[in-house]
Amino acid sequence: MRWEGQRESGNVEDRRGMGPARVGGVGGLGLGGIVLVLAVSYFTGINPLTLISMLNGVQSVTESPAPSEPIAAGTPDDKLGKFASVVLADTETTWRQLLGPQYEDPRLVLFTGAVQSACGTTSSAVGPFYCPRDHKVYLDLSFFNEMSHRLGAPGDFAQAYVIAHEVGHHVQNLMGIAEKVTRLQHQASEREGNALSVRMELQADCFAGVWGHHAKRERNLIEPGDFEEGLKAASAIGDDQLQKMSRGSVQPESWTHGSSEQRMTWLRKGLETGDPKACDTFASSRL
């Protein structure tokens, strides 16, 4: 990616080295969370869904008041932090253009180890995540190293895809999609709830692709091979691929993010069309 020298976002909170900032709530898994859950499940025999519930329970228990000291916002000084800031800034440009006044910039929180958000205390082991309660994306940059070395998905666009995916969840939140899905999940069976989660995640993949399309066409940030890096990353974090790695078997009914093929399909659709309307996974009969 041709990212160096590009605009950096002012919507960055660099909390690295500060420890968790306590604001309370309930938690959720990000892109990398399934890796930890499936690995623990493999060695302990505990159902992955039980582990997810346990993690969320821990996050809820650790609620506490907000810190008295303010959290400073600003662009980081290191190369990887600046990269994340540039990617966030470019997603701002894309979604402001596509959604107009409806769009509200999210904030990106960089942290190390663990962090507290309006969605609870979360370890970096669960990977990047978006908290709809405070409209913030949370990212421990060490996840990029995990992607490259453990999942075999290196490259700057692969990293940018991760950020753009979480911003995609922010778009869903602003459009009211997240609220509708949450309401439906409360009325659904476990299997039906998982299926709704898959459609949510695939739409966020497609929204990430929409950003990539505009970053290439309008600002020439994309270099040859970049999109292939993103597609490889999408494949590496498919539920089927992660289940094979951790347990040697695949259980589609327990998927929450979609298969490798599905994730690549919807990311590619966003990359090719650049149109959020093409990302309606909920209306699609085939994922």
Phi and psi restraints in degrees (value plus and minus 20) as a CYANA .aco file:
   2 ARG   PHI    -112.5   -72.5
   2 ARG   PSI      49.8    89.8
   3 TRP   PHI    -117.7   -77.7
   3 TRP   PSI     -44.4    -4.4
   4 GLU   PHI     -86.9   -46.9
   4 GLU   PSI     115.2   155.2
   5 GLY   PHI      67.5   107.5
   5 GLY   PSI     -21.6    18.4
   6 GLN   PHI    -105.1   -65.1
   6 GLN   PSI     147.4   187.4
   7 ARG   PHI     -81.0   -41.0
   7 ARG   PSI     117.0   157.0
   8 GLU   PHI    -123.0   -83.0
   8 GLU   PSI     125.8   165.8
   9 SER   PHI     -95.6   -55.6
   9 SER   PSI     125.9   165.9
  10 GLY   PHI    -110.2   -70.2
  10 GLY   PSI     -19.2    20.8
  11 ASN   PHI    -118.5   -78.5
  11 ASN   PSI      28.6    68.6
  12 VAL   PHI    -141.8  -101.8
  12 VAL   PSI     112.5   152.5
  13 GLU   PHI    -131.9   -91.9
  13 GLU   PSI      93.7   133.7
  14 ASP   PHI    -115.4   -75.4
  14 ASP   PSI      76.4   116.4
  15 ARG   PHI    -120.3   -80.3
  15 ARG   PSI      -8.6    31.4
  16 ARG   PHI     -79.3   -39.3
  16 ARG   PSI     110.2   150.2
  17 GLY   PHI      63.3   103.3
  17 GLY   PSI     -21.0    19.0
  18 MET   PHI    -112.4   -72.4
  18 MET   PSI     -38.1     1.9
  19 GLY   PHI      64.1   104.1
  19 GLY   PSI     152.8   192.8
  20 PRO   PHI     -80.9   -40.9
  20 PRO   PSI     115.0   155.0
  21 ALA   PHI    -119.3   -79.3
  21 ALA   PSI      94.6   134.6
  22 ARG   PHI    -104.7   -64.7
  22 ARG   PSI     102.9   142.9
  23 VAL   PHI    -159.6  -119.6
  23 VAL   PSI     -25.6    14.4
  24 GLY   PHI      60.7   100.7
  24 GLY   PSI     142.4   182.4
  25 GLY   PHI     116.5   156.5
  25 GLY   PSI    -173.6  -133.6
  26 VAL   PHI    -144.1  -104.1
  26 VAL   PSI     131.4   171.4
  27 GLY   PHI    -125.1   -85.1
  27 GLY   PSI     155.6   195.6
  28 GLY   PHI    -175.1  -135.1
  28 GLY   PSI     136.3   176.3
  29 LEU   PHI    -103.9   -63.9
  29 LEU   PSI     125.2   165.2
  30 GLY   PHI    -120.2   -80.2
  30 GLY   PSI    -181.5  -141.5
  31 LEU   PHI     -78.6   -38.6
  31 LEU   PSI     -59.5   -19.5
  32 GLY   PHI    -107.9   -67.9
  32 GLY   PSI     -28.4    11.6
  33 GLY   PHI     -80.9   -40.9
  33 GLY   PSI     -55.4   -15.4
  34 ILE   PHI     -83.2   -43.2
  34 ILE   PSI     -48.8    -8.8
  35 VAL   PHI     -82.6   -42.6
  35 VAL   PSI     -69.4   -29.4
  36 LEU   PHI     -83.4   -43.4
  36 LEU   PSI     -67.0   -27.0
  37 VAL   PHI     -80.5   -40.5
  37 VAL   PSI     -66.6   -26.6
  38 LEU   PHI     -89.1   -49.1
  38 LEU   PSI     -54.3   -14.3
  39 ALA   PHI     -85.4   -45.4
  39 ALA   PSI     -66.2   -26.2
  40 VAL   PHI     -83.5   -43.5
  40 VAL   PSI     -60.0   -20.0
  41 SER   PHI     -81.2   -41.2
  41 SER   PSI     -59.4   -19.4
  42 TYR   PHI     -82.5   -42.5
  42 TYR   PSI     -62.9   -22.9
  43 PHE   PHI    -105.0   -65.0
  43 PHE   PSI     -41.0    -1.0
  44 THR   PHI    -127.4   -87.4
  44 THR   PSI     -40.6    -0.6
  45 GLY   PHI      60.9   100.9
  45 GLY   PSI     -16.0    24.0
  46 ILE   PHI     -96.9   -56.9
  46 ILE   PSI     118.6   158.6
  47 ASN   PHI     -76.1   -36.1
  47 ASN   PSI     111.5   151.5
  48 PRO   PHI     -76.0   -36.0
  48 PRO   PSI     -57.3   -17.3
  49 LEU   PHI     -86.4   -46.4
  49 LEU   PSI     -52.7   -12.7
  50 THR   PHI     -85.4   -45.4
  50 THR   PSI     -60.7   -20.7
  51 LEU   PHI     -83.9   -43.9
  51 LEU   PSI     -59.8   -19.8
  52 ILE   PHI     -81.3   -41.3
  52 ILE   PSI     -63.0   -23.0
  53 SER   PHI     -83.6   -43.6
  53 SER   PSI     -57.8   -17.8
  54 MET   PHI     -84.2   -44.2
  54 MET   PSI     -62.6   -22.6
  55 LEU   PHI     -81.9   -41.9
  55 LEU   PSI     -65.1   -25.1
  56 ASN   PHI     -84.1   -44.1
  56 ASN   PSI     -54.8   -14.8
  57 GLY   PHI     -85.1   -45.1
  57 GLY   PSI     -61.5   -21.5
  58 VAL   PHI     -81.7   -41.7
  58 VAL   PSI     -61.8   -21.8
  59 GLN   PHI     -83.1   -43.1
  59 GLN   PSI     -57.6   -17.6
  60 SER   PHI     -89.6   -49.6
  60 SER   PSI     -58.0   -18.0
  61 VAL   PHI     -85.2   -45.2
  61 VAL   PSI     -50.5   -10.5
  62 THR   PHI    -106.6   -66.6
  62 THR   PSI      -3.2    36.8
  63 GLU   PHI     -80.9   -40.9
  63 GLU   PSI     124.7   164.7
  64 SER   PHI    -182.7  -142.7
  64 SER   PSI     147.4   187.4
  65 PRO   PHI     -84.2   -44.2
  65 PRO   PSI     141.9   181.9
  66 ALA   PHI     -88.2   -48.2
  66 ALA   PSI     131.4   171.4
  67 PRO   PHI     -89.0   -49.0
  67 PRO   PSI     132.9   172.9
  68 SER   PHI     -96.7   -56.7
  68 SER   PSI     -49.8    -9.8
  69 GLU   PHI    -101.3   -61.3
  69 GLU   PSI     120.0   160.0
  70 PRO   PHI     -92.7   -52.7
  70 PRO   PSI     131.8   171.8
  71 ILE   PHI    -113.2   -73.2
  71 ILE   PSI     100.9   140.9
  72 ALA   PHI     -96.8   -56.8
  72 ALA   PSI     120.6   160.6
  73 ALA   PHI    -129.2   -89.2
  73 ALA   PSI     128.8   168.8
  74 GLY   PHI     143.7   183.7
  74 GLY   PSI     151.2   191.2
  75 THR   PHI    -102.5   -62.5
  75 THR   PSI     118.9   158.9
  76 PRO   PHI     -88.6   -48.6
  76 PRO   PSI     144.7   184.7
  77 ASP   PHI    -117.8   -77.8
  77 ASP   PSI     -41.3    -1.3
  78 ASP   PHI    -105.7   -65.7
  78 ASP   PSI     142.0   182.0
  79 LYS   PHI     -82.3   -42.3
  79 LYS   PSI     -66.9   -26.9
  80 LEU   PHI     -88.4   -48.4
  80 LEU   PSI     -57.3   -17.3
  81 GLY   PHI     -85.3   -45.3
  81 GLY   PSI     -59.8   -19.8
  82 LYS   PHI     -84.8   -44.8
  82 LYS   PSI     -59.0   -19.0
  83 PHE   PHI     -78.4   -38.4
  83 PHE   PSI     -68.2   -28.2
  84 ALA   PHI     -80.6   -40.6
  84 ALA   PSI     -58.4   -18.4
  85 SER   PHI     -86.9   -46.9
  85 SER   PSI     -58.9   -18.9
  86 VAL   PHI     -86.5   -46.5
  86 VAL   PSI     -63.8   -23.8
  87 VAL   PHI     -81.0   -41.0
  87 VAL   PSI     -65.1   -25.1
  88 LEU   PHI     -79.0   -39.0
  88 LEU   PSI     -64.6   -24.6
  89 ALA   PHI     -79.8   -39.8
  89 ALA   PSI     -59.2   -19.2
  90 ASP   PHI     -92.7   -52.7
  90 ASP   PSI     -53.0   -13.0
  91 THR   PHI     -85.5   -45.5
  91 THR   PSI     -53.9   -13.9
  92 GLU   PHI     -80.4   -40.4
  92 GLU   PSI     -66.2   -26.2
  93 THR   PHI     -79.8   -39.8
  93 THR   PSI     -66.1   -26.1
  94 THR   PHI     -83.5   -43.5
  94 THR   PSI     -71.1   -31.1
  95 TRP   PHI     -96.0   -56.0
  95 TRP   PSI     -47.1    -7.1
  96 ARG   PHI     -83.4   -43.4
  96 ARG   PSI     -59.9   -19.9
  97 GLN   PHI     -88.3   -48.3
  97 GLN   PSI     -61.9   -21.9
  98 LEU   PHI     -98.7   -58.7
  98 LEU   PSI     -56.6   -16.6
  99 LEU   PHI    -124.6   -84.6
  99 LEU   PSI     -34.8     5.2
 100 GLY   PHI      45.8    85.8
 100 GLY   PSI    -161.9  -121.9
 101 PRO   PHI     -81.2   -41.2
 101 PRO   PSI     -39.8     0.2
 102 GLN   PHI     -85.4   -45.4
 102 GLN   PSI     -44.8    -4.8
 103 TYR   PHI    -102.9   -62.9
 103 TYR   PSI     112.3   152.3
 104 GLU   PHI    -139.8   -99.8
 104 GLU   PSI     104.1   144.1
 105 ASP   PHI     -79.7   -39.7
 105 ASP   PSI     114.9   154.9
 106 PRO   PHI    -101.0   -61.0
 106 PRO   PSI     149.6   189.6
 107 ARG   PHI    -128.9   -88.9
 107 ARG   PSI     127.2   167.2
 108 LEU   PHI    -127.9   -87.9
 108 LEU   PSI     103.1   143.1
 109 VAL   PHI    -126.9   -86.9
 109 VAL   PSI      97.2   137.2
 110 LEU   PHI    -113.8   -73.8
 110 LEU   PSI     111.3   151.3
 111 PHE   PHI    -164.2  -124.2
 111 PHE   PSI     150.4   190.4
 112 THR   PHI    -150.9  -110.9
 112 THR   PSI     114.2   154.2
 113 GLY   PHI      64.2   104.2
 113 GLY   PSI     -88.2   -48.2
 114 ALA   PHI    -177.3  -137.3
 114 ALA   PSI     138.5   178.5
 115 VAL   PHI    -170.5  -130.5
 115 VAL   PSI     132.1   172.1
 116 GLN   PHI    -135.0   -95.0
 116 GLN   PSI     114.6   154.6
 117 SER   PHI    -147.7  -107.7
 117 SER   PSI    -194.6  -154.6
 118 ALA   PHI     -88.3   -48.3
 118 ALA   PSI     -26.4    13.6
 119 CYS   PHI    -126.0   -86.0
 119 CYS   PSI      -9.7    30.3
 120 GLY   PHI      87.9   127.9
 120 GLY   PSI    -198.6  -158.6
 121 THR   PHI    -100.6   -60.6
 121 THR   PSI     110.4   150.4
 122 THR   PHI    -155.9  -115.9
 122 THR   PSI     112.4   152.4
 123 SER   PHI    -100.8   -60.8
 123 SER   PSI     131.2   171.2
 124 SER   PHI     -83.3   -43.3
 124 SER   PSI     -36.8     3.2
 125 ALA   PHI     -83.3   -43.3
 125 ALA   PSI     -42.7    -2.7
 126 VAL   PHI    -105.8   -65.8
 126 VAL   PSI     -22.6    17.4
 127 GLY   PHI      64.2   104.2
 127 GLY   PSI    -197.3  -157.3
 128 PRO   PHI     -81.8   -41.8
 128 PRO   PSI     128.7   168.7
 129 PHE   PHI    -174.1  -134.1
 129 PHE   PSI     140.8   180.8
 130 TYR   PHI    -133.1   -93.1
 130 TYR   PSI     115.3   155.3
 131 CYS   PHI    -127.8   -87.8
 131 CYS   PSI      91.4   131.4
 132 PRO   PHI     -88.2   -48.2
 132 PRO   PSI     -39.9     0.1
 133 ARG   PHI     -94.0   -54.0
 133 ARG   PSI     -49.7    -9.7
 134 ASP   PHI    -139.2   -99.2
 134 ASP   PSI     -17.2    22.8
 135 HIS   PHI      39.7    79.7
 135 HIS   PSI      22.7    62.7
 136 LYS   PHI    -146.6  -106.6
 136 LYS   PSI     124.2   164.2
 137 VAL   PHI    -119.0   -79.0
 137 VAL   PSI     111.6   151.6
 138 TYR   PHI    -133.3   -93.3
 138 TYR   PSI     111.9   151.9
 139 LEU   PHI    -166.4  -126.4
 139 LEU   PSI     102.4   142.4
 140 ASP   PHI    -114.1   -74.1
 140 ASP   PSI      95.4   135.4
 141 LEU   PHI     -83.3   -43.3
 141 LEU   PSI     -35.0     5.0
 142 SER   PHI     -85.6   -45.6
 142 SER   PSI     -36.3     3.7
 143 PHE   PHI     -81.5   -41.5
 143 PHE   PSI     -51.1   -11.1
 144 PHE   PHI     -84.1   -44.1
 144 PHE   PSI     -55.2   -15.2
 145 ASN   PHI     -87.5   -47.5
 145 ASN   PSI     -58.3   -18.3
 146 GLU   PHI     -83.1   -43.1
 146 GLU   PSI     -62.0   -22.0
 147 MET   PHI     -79.2   -39.2
 147 MET   PSI     -64.5   -24.5
 148 SER   PHI     -90.0   -50.0
 148 SER   PSI     -66.8   -26.8
 149 HIS   PHI    -113.5   -73.5
 149 HIS   PSI     -56.3   -16.3
 150 ARG   PHI    -112.7   -72.7
 150 ARG   PSI     -53.8   -13.8
 151 LEU   PHI    -123.2   -83.2
 151 LEU   PSI     -27.6    12.4
 152 GLY   PHI      48.4    88.4
 152 GLY   PSI      16.6    56.6
 153 ALA   PHI    -148.9  -108.9
 153 ALA   PSI      53.2    93.2
 154 PRO   PHI    -104.6   -64.6
 154 PRO   PSI     152.5   192.5
 155 GLY   PHI      93.8   133.8
 155 GLY   PSI     127.7   167.7
 156 ASP   PHI     -89.1   -49.1
 156 ASP   PSI     -53.3   -13.3
 157 PHE   PHI     -92.1   -52.1
 157 PHE   PSI     -51.2   -11.2
 158 ALA   PHI     -80.1   -40.1
 158 ALA   PSI     -60.3   -20.3
 159 GLN   PHI     -88.8   -48.8
 159 GLN   PSI     -61.3   -21.3
 160 ALA   PHI     -83.6   -43.6
 160 ALA   PSI     -56.8   -16.8
 161 TYR   PHI     -78.8   -38.8
 161 TYR   PSI     -58.9   -18.9
 162 VAL   PHI     -81.3   -41.3
 162 VAL   PSI     -66.6   -26.6
 163 ILE   PHI     -85.1   -45.1
 163 ILE   PSI     -65.3   -25.3
 164 ALA   PHI     -84.5   -44.5
 164 ALA   PSI     -52.1   -12.1
 165 HIS   PHI     -83.7   -43.7
 165 HIS   PSI     -65.3   -25.3
 166 GLU   PHI     -87.3   -47.3
 166 GLU   PSI     -56.7   -16.7
 167 VAL   PHI     -82.9   -42.9
 167 VAL   PSI     -53.1   -13.1
 168 GLY   PHI     -78.9   -38.9
 168 GLY   PSI     -57.9   -17.9
 169 HIS   PHI     -85.3   -45.3
 169 HIS   PSI     -54.5   -14.5
 170 HIS   PHI     -84.1   -44.1
 170 HIS   PSI     -61.5   -21.5
 171 VAL   PHI     -80.8   -40.8
 171 VAL   PSI     -63.9   -23.9
 172 GLN   PHI     -79.0   -39.0
 172 GLN   PSI     -59.3   -19.3
 173 ASN   PHI     -84.5   -44.5
 173 ASN   PSI     -65.6   -25.6
 174 LEU   PHI     -85.7   -45.7
 174 LEU   PSI     -52.2   -12.2
 175 MET   PHI    -104.1   -64.1
 175 MET   PSI     -23.5    16.5
 176 GLY   PHI      63.9   103.9
 176 GLY   PSI     -17.7    22.3
 177 ILE   PHI     -88.6   -48.6
 177 ILE   PSI     -63.4   -23.4
 178 ALA   PHI     -81.0   -41.0
 178 ALA   PSI     -61.9   -21.9
 179 GLU   PHI     -84.3   -44.3
 179 GLU   PSI     -62.2   -22.2
 180 LYS   PHI     -84.2   -44.2
 180 LYS   PSI     -62.5   -22.5
 181 VAL   PHI     -86.2   -46.2
 181 VAL   PSI     -61.8   -21.8
 182 THR   PHI     -80.5   -40.5
 182 THR   PSI     -61.7   -21.7
 183 ARG   PHI     -83.5   -43.5
 183 ARG   PSI     -62.9   -22.9
 184 LEU   PHI     -85.9   -45.9
 184 LEU   PSI     -57.5   -17.5
 185 GLN   PHI     -84.6   -44.6
 185 GLN   PSI     -54.6   -14.6
 186 HIS   PHI     -85.1   -45.1
 186 HIS   PSI     -43.4    -3.4
 187 GLN   PHI    -119.9   -79.9
 187 GLN   PSI     -23.8    16.2
 188 ALA   PHI    -123.1   -83.1
 188 ALA   PSI     145.4   185.4
 189 SER   PHI     -92.8   -52.8
 189 SER   PSI     150.7   190.7
 190 GLU   PHI     -80.0   -40.0
 190 GLU   PSI     -63.9   -23.9
 191 ARG   PHI     -85.2   -45.2
 191 ARG   PSI     -62.6   -22.6
 192 GLU   PHI     -85.9   -45.9
 192 GLU   PSI     -57.2   -17.2
 193 GLY   PHI     -84.1   -44.1
 193 GLY   PSI     -60.3   -20.3
 194 ASN   PHI     -82.9   -42.9
 194 ASN   PSI     -60.3   -20.3
 195 ALA   PHI     -84.0   -44.0
 195 ALA   PSI     -58.0   -18.0
 196 LEU   PHI     -86.5   -46.5
 196 LEU   PSI     -59.0   -19.0
 197 SER   PHI     -81.6   -41.6
 197 SER   PSI     -60.2   -20.2
 198 VAL   PHI     -79.5   -39.5
 198 VAL   PSI     -65.1   -25.1
 199 ARG   PHI     -84.5   -44.5
 199 ARG   PSI     -56.0   -16.0
 200 MET   PHI     -82.5   -42.5
 200 MET   PSI     -67.3   -27.3
 201 GLU   PHI     -87.3   -47.3
 201 GLU   PSI     -59.3   -19.3
 202 LEU   PHI     -87.3   -47.3
 202 LEU   PSI     -55.7   -15.7
 203 GLN   PHI     -85.6   -45.6
 203 GLN   PSI     -58.9   -18.9
 204 ALA   PHI     -84.2   -44.2
 204 ALA   PSI     -55.9   -15.9
 205 ASP   PHI     -81.3   -41.3
 205 ASP   PSI     -65.1   -25.1
 206 CYS   PHI     -83.6   -43.6
 206 CYS   PSI     -61.8   -21.8
 207 PHE   PHI     -82.1   -42.1
 207 PHE   PSI     -56.0   -16.0
 208 ALA   PHI     -82.0   -42.0
 208 ALA   PSI     -60.0   -20.0
 209 GLY   PHI     -86.0   -46.0
 209 GLY   PSI     -56.5   -16.5
 210 VAL   PHI     -77.7   -37.7
 210 VAL   PSI     -64.6   -24.6
 211 TRP   PHI     -80.2   -40.2
 211 TRP   PSI     -66.3   -26.3
 212 GLY   PHI     -79.3   -39.3
 212 GLY   PSI     -59.1   -19.1
 213 HIS   PHI     -77.9   -37.9
 213 HIS   PSI     -68.4   -28.4
 214 HIS   PHI     -93.2   -53.2
 214 HIS   PSI     -52.7   -12.7
 215 ALA   PHI     -83.1   -43.1
 215 ALA   PSI     -53.2   -13.2
 216 LYS   PHI     -99.6   -59.6
 216 LYS   PSI     -70.1   -30.1
 217 ARG   PHI     -91.1   -51.1
 217 ARG   PSI     -58.4   -18.4
 218 GLU   PHI    -121.7   -81.7
 218 GLU   PSI     -45.1    -5.1
 219 ARG   PHI    -147.9  -107.9
 219 ARG   PSI     -19.1    20.9
 220 ASN   PHI      35.1    75.1
 220 ASN   PSI      18.0    58.0
 221 LEU   PHI    -102.7   -62.7
 221 LEU   PSI     -36.6     3.4
 222 ILE   PHI    -114.5   -74.5
 222 ILE   PSI     112.7   152.7
 223 GLU   PHI    -125.7   -85.7
 223 GLU   PSI     142.8   182.8
 224 PRO   PHI     -75.1   -35.1
 224 PRO   PSI     113.4   153.4
 225 GLY   PHI      73.7   113.7
 225 GLY   PSI     -33.4     6.6
 226 ASP   PHI     -84.1   -44.1
 226 ASP   PSI     -68.8   -28.8
 227 PHE   PHI     -82.5   -42.5
 227 PHE   PSI     -54.9   -14.9
 228 GLU   PHI     -83.0   -43.0
 228 GLU   PSI     -56.6   -16.6
 229 GLU   PHI     -81.4   -41.4
 229 GLU   PSI     -63.8   -23.8
 230 GLY   PHI     -83.6   -43.6
 230 GLY   PSI     -63.4   -23.4
 231 LEU   PHI     -84.8   -44.8
 231 LEU   PSI     -56.2   -16.2
 232 LYS   PHI     -86.1   -46.1
 232 LYS   PSI     -58.8   -18.8
 233 ALA   PHI     -85.3   -45.3
 233 ALA   PSI     -62.6   -22.6
 234 ALA   PHI     -80.3   -40.3
 234 ALA   PSI     -59.2   -19.2
 235 SER   PHI     -87.1   -47.1
 235 SER   PSI     -59.9   -19.9
 236 ALA   PHI     -85.2   -45.2
 236 ALA   PSI     -47.6    -7.6
 237 ILE   PHI    -126.6   -86.6
 237 ILE   PSI      -1.2    38.8
 238 GLY   PHI     -87.3   -47.3
 238 GLY   PSI     125.7   165.7
 239 ASP   PHI     -78.9   -38.9
 239 ASP   PSI     -59.2   -19.2
 240 ASP   PHI     -84.8   -44.8
 240 ASP   PSI     -61.7   -21.7
 241 GLN   PHI     -84.4   -44.4
 241 GLN   PSI     -63.6   -23.6
 242 LEU   PHI     -88.2   -48.2
 242 LEU   PSI     -56.4   -16.4
 243 GLN   PHI     -87.5   -47.5
 243 GLN   PSI     -58.9   -18.9
 244 LYS   PHI     -82.5   -42.5
 244 LYS   PSI     -60.9   -20.9
 245 MET   PHI     -84.4   -44.4
 245 MET   PSI     -59.9   -19.9
 246 SER   PHI    -111.5   -71.5
 246 SER   PSI     -54.8   -14.8
 247 ARG   PHI    -145.7  -105.7
 247 ARG   PSI     -34.1     5.9
 248 GLY   PHI      61.8   101.8
 248 GLY   PSI     -16.9    23.1
 249 SER   PHI    -159.7  -119.7
 249 SER   PSI     143.8   183.8
 250 VAL   PHI    -140.0  -100.0
 250 VAL   PSI     113.0   153.0
 251 GLN   PHI    -146.6  -106.6
 251 GLN   PSI      67.7   107.7
 252 PRO   PHI     -76.4   -36.4
 252 PRO   PSI     -51.5   -11.5
 253 GLU   PHI     -86.7   -46.7
 253 GLU   PSI     -38.3     1.7
 254 SER   PHI    -118.1   -78.1
 254 SER   PSI     -19.9    20.1
 255 TRP   PHI     -83.9   -43.9
 255 TRP   PSI     122.8   162.8
 256 THR   PHI    -145.5  -105.5
 256 THR   PSI     -30.5     9.5
 257 HIS   PHI    -142.3  -102.3
 257 HIS   PSI     -39.9     0.1
 258 GLY   PHI      87.2   127.2
 258 GLY   PSI     139.8   179.8
 259 SER   PHI     -94.0   -54.0
 259 SER   PSI     148.2   188.2
 260 SER   PHI     -78.0   -38.0
 260 SER   PSI     -64.3   -24.3
 261 GLU   PHI     -83.4   -43.4
 261 GLU   PSI     -63.2   -23.2
 262 GLN   PHI     -84.0   -44.0
 262 GLN   PSI     -62.6   -22.6
 263 ARG   PHI     -86.2   -46.2
 263 ARG   PSI     -60.5   -20.5
 264 MET   PHI     -86.0   -46.0
 264 MET   PSI     -60.2   -20.2
 265 THR   PHI     -79.5   -39.5
 265 THR   PSI     -67.0   -27.0
 266 TRP   PHI     -98.2   -58.2
 266 TRP   PSI     -52.2   -12.2
 267 LEU   PHI     -83.4   -43.4
 267 LEU   PSI     -64.5   -24.5
 268 ARG   PHI     -82.2   -42.2
 268 ARG   PSI     -57.8   -17.8
 269 LYS   PHI     -82.0   -42.0
 269 LYS   PSI     -62.2   -22.2
 270 GLY   PHI     -86.0   -46.0
 270 GLY   PSI     -61.5   -21.5
 271 LEU   PHI     -82.5   -42.5
 271 LEU   PSI     -58.1   -18.1
 272 GLU   PHI     -99.5   -59.5
 272 GLU   PSI     -57.3   -17.3
 273 THR   PHI    -115.9   -75.9
 273 THR   PSI     -56.9   -16.9
 274 GLY   PHI      46.4    86.4
 274 GLY   PSI      -2.0    38.0
 275 ASP   PHI    -138.7   -98.7
 275 ASP   PSI      94.8   134.8
 276 PRO   PHI     -77.0   -37.0
 276 PRO   PSI     -48.9    -8.9
 277 LYS   PHI     -86.3   -46.3
 277 LYS   PSI     -42.7    -2.7
 278 ALA   PHI     -97.9   -57.9
 278 ALA   PSI     -24.3    15.7
 279 CYS   PHI    -120.5   -80.5
 279 CYS   PSI      -0.6    39.4
 280 ASP   PHI     -98.4   -58.4
 280 ASP   PSI      61.3   101.3
 281 THR   PHI     -87.3   -47.3
 281 THR   PSI     -42.2    -2.2
 282 PHE   PHI     -95.9   -55.9
 282 PHE   PSI     -43.0    -3.0
 283 ALA   PHI    -114.1   -74.1
 283 ALA   PSI     -28.7    11.3
 284 SER   PHI    -103.2   -63.2
 284 SER   PSI     110.2   150.2
 285 SER   PHI     -97.7   -57.7
 285 SER   PSI     -39.9     0.1
 286 ARG   PHI    -151.8  -111.8
 286 ARG   PSI     104.5   144.5
